[in-house]
Amino acid sequence: VFNGLQTAAMRKRINITLAKELGKRFLLMSIELVEIDSMKTLQLADKHELTFYDASYLYLSKSQSAELLTLDKKLKREFN
């Protein structure tokens, strides 16, 4: 989230004051953190030719029995 805010500010899509405010709001949200199994995620990445980052979302979707919500056409086509 903070990388996205910093990138948006750097590219002049938002100013740094707004980026900081949005960052503060994000930190106040109640978000449950769930660990991934790095080895299983690496196996998924290799098997499906995904980045580790994308494979981590796939792993979480599978391990939590949750629908994978994505705008990534390849992920959507193969896993939804």
C-alpha contacts under 8 A as a table, 3 or more apart, distances in Angstrom:
res1	aa1	res2	aa2	distance
1	V	4	G	5.15
1	V	5	L	6.28
1	V	23	G	7.67
2	F	5	L	4.94
2	F	6	Q	6.02
2	F	23	G	6.51
3	N	6	Q	5.12
3	N	7	T	6.02
4	G	7	T	5.07
4	G	8	A	6.03
5	L	8	A	5.09
5	L	9	A	6.19
5	L	19	A	5.36
5	L	22	L	7.92
5	L	23	G	7.50
6	Q	9	A	5.10
6	Q	10	M	6.02
6	Q	16	I	7.65
6	Q	19	A	6.86
7	T	10	M	4.96
7	T	11	R	6.07
8	A	11	R	5.18
8	A	12	K	6.17
8	A	13	R	5.07
8	A	14	I	5.83
8	A	19	A	7.97
9	A	12	K	4.93
9	A	13	R	5.78
9	A	14	I	4.90
9	A	15	N	5.17
9	A	16	I	5.54
9	A	19	A	6.68
10	M	13	R	7.66
11	R	14	I	7.85
12	K	15	N	6.38
14	I	18	L	6.45
14	I	19	A	6.80
15	N	18	L	5.51
15	N	19	A	6.36
16	I	19	A	4.81
16	I	20	K	6.10
17	T	20	K	5.22
17	T	21	E	6.29
18	L	21	E	5.00
18	L	22	L	6.04
19	A	22	L	5.22
19	A	23	G	6.05
20	K	23	G	4.96
20	K	24	K	6.20
21	E	24	K	5.13
21	E	25	R	6.32
22	L	25	R	5.05
22	L	26	F	6.16
23	G	26	F	5.05
23	G	27	L	6.34
24	K	27	L	5.21
24	K	28	L	6.55
25	R	28	L	5.21
25	R	29	M	6.76
26	F	29	M	5.40
36	I	41	T	7.24
36	I	56	S	6.83
36	I	59	Y	7.13
36	I	60	L	6.75
37	D	40	K	5.47
37	D	41	T	6.08
38	S	41	T	4.97
38	S	42	L	6.02
39	M	42	L	5.06
39	M	43	Q	6.27
40	K	43	Q	5.00
40	K	44	L	6.27
40	K	59	Y	7.60
41	T	44	L	5.04
41	T	45	A	6.15
41	T	52	F	6.75
41	T	55	A	5.72
41	T	56	S	5.65
41	T	59	Y	5.91
42	L	45	A	5.00
42	L	46	D	6.19
42	L	52	F	6.19
42	L	55	A	7.32
43	Q	46	D	5.14
43	Q	47	K	5.98
44	L	47	K	5.05
44	L	48	H	5.94
44	L	49	E	7.93
44	L	50	L	7.55
44	L	55	A	5.92
44	L	58	L	7.96
44	L	59	Y	7.43
45	A	48	H	5.48
45	A	49	E	5.43
45	A	50	L	4.48
45	A	51	T	5.78
45	A	52	F	5.49
45	A	54	D	7.61
45	A	55	A	5.07
46	D	49	E	5.10
46	D	50	L	6.62
47	K	50	L	7.92
50	L	53	Y	7.89
50	L	54	D	6.04
50	L	55	A	5.89
51	T	54	D	5.24
51	T	55	A	6.09
52	F	55	A	4.91
52	F	56	S	6.03
53	Y	56	S	5.26
53	Y	57	Y	6.98
54	D	57	Y	5.37
54	D	58	L	6.53
55	A	58	L	4.87
55	A	59	Y	5.99
56	S	59	Y	4.99
56	S	60	L	6.17
57	Y	60	L	5.14
57	Y	61	S	6.09
57	Y	68	L	7.43
58	L	61	S	5.06
58	L	62	K	6.20
58	L	68	L	6.91
58	L	79	F	7.98
59	Y	62	K	5.21
59	Y	63	S	5.94
60	L	63	S	5.10
60	L	64	Q	5.75
60	L	66	A	7.69
61	S	64	Q	5.46
61	S	65	S	5.76
61	S	66	A	4.77
61	S	67	E	6.02
61	S	68	L	5.50
62	K	65	S	5.12
62	K	66	A	6.54
63	S	66	A	7.81
67	E	80	N	7.45
68	L	76	K	7.69
68	L	79	F	7.51
68	L	80	N	6.75
69	L	76	K	7.70
70	T	73	K	7.76
70	T	75	L	7.12
70	T	76	K	6.31
71	L	76	K	7.09
72	D	75	L	5.46
72	D	76	K	6.07
73	K	76	K	5.06
73	K	77	R	5.92
74	K	77	R	5.20
74	K	78	E	6.11
75	L	78	E	5.33
75	L	79	F	5.73
75	L	80	N	7.60
76	K	79	F	5.57
76	K	80	N	5.31
77	R	80	N	6.23
